[in-house]
Amino acid sequence: MNGRRISYFEASARMRLSGLIDADSFGEFCPPEMRQTSPHLARLGAPQAFDDGVVVGRATLAGHAVLVAAQEGRFIGGSVGEVHGAKIRGLLDKALVERPAAVLLLVDSGGVRLHEANAGLIAISEIMRAVLQVQAAGIPVFALVGGSCGAFGGMGIVTRLCAEVVMSEQGRLGLSGPEVIETVQGVEEFDSRDRALVWRITGGKLRRALGEATRLVDDLIPAFRAAAADLIERYQSHPLAPASLHALLDEQARLTTRSERFASARDGREIWQAAGFADASRVPELTVEEFNLQLGEPA
């Protein structure tokens, strides 16, 4: 499957995972036959999934040991509840013991599961803390974002805590999703049915131009695999440096400069123009290679 041209956006969580890792290398933790389902959904009479919408386990990628979690956006929007969150948190805890080359989070989530609001919020906070603990131990965590639900809510925050964020143009990243903004502020503020607007505000090309995504790749499972493999090799040669006050101050200065640079921009076109693209109106039409070249990155 690794060589086939399969859309990352359209694939299921298990299909993405299968195409990402080395063949026959995956060992699943809490597989479906264990029936670790959400007790909260059962009480509400809501549909359940035997993996609670997330697949976790160990594997190899280009020969390197990794731990992986793949969220299933087709199950309640990839939302995080008690069991779903515990599986991701447990995976991150295991990383501290097994010390893999990297932890890969295949994020596809609208955020906290409203059916399990308090349990979901606690789970997100535990995942956030665990990501920071794993990276403080020198193990990089990579977020791969390109699914139908994107990375919003609590999982949007988790994504931004990761050492690297790999996105396709079809991926989206933010805190509040378009539908949430429209519901609270009205369609005049954000029309969630305007797909071009949604992608200009939250899509991969916008997030890469802002520096919130560290790599932009094609909407293909092999492209995500190649990016992840390259990042693992890079971190093998240049291990993740411990956090320091100096690094935090540098990041704060970078964010301050970015805020000032794009202060008057209202959507992607104005940001792309300020970022120096030759014709901001054509950015949505650019291939990933063309986009990266205009951004000043090698092909």
Secondary structure as UniProt FT lines:
FT   TURN            2..3
FT   TURN            8..10
FT   HELIX           13..20
FT   TURN            23..24
FT   STRAND          27..29
FT   HELIX           32..34
FT   HELIX           39..44
FT   TURN            50..53
FT   STRAND          54..61
FT   TURN            62..63
FT   STRAND          64..71
FT   TURN            73..75
FT   HELIX           76..78
FT   HELIX           82..98
FT   STRAND          102..107
FT   HELIX           114..116
FT   HELIX           117..136
FT   TURN            137..138
FT   STRAND          141..145
FT   TURN            148..149
FT   HELIX           153..161
FT   STRAND          164..168
FT   TURN            169..170
FT   STRAND          172..173
FT   HELIX           178..185
FT   TURN            187..189
FT   TURN            192..193
FT   HELIX           195..202
FT   HELIX           204..210
FT   STRAND          215..217
FT   HELIX           221..237
FT   HELIX           245..261
FT   TURN            262..264
FT   HELIX           268..274
FT   TURN            275..276
FT   HELIX           280..285
FT   HELIX           288..294
FT   TURN            295..296
//
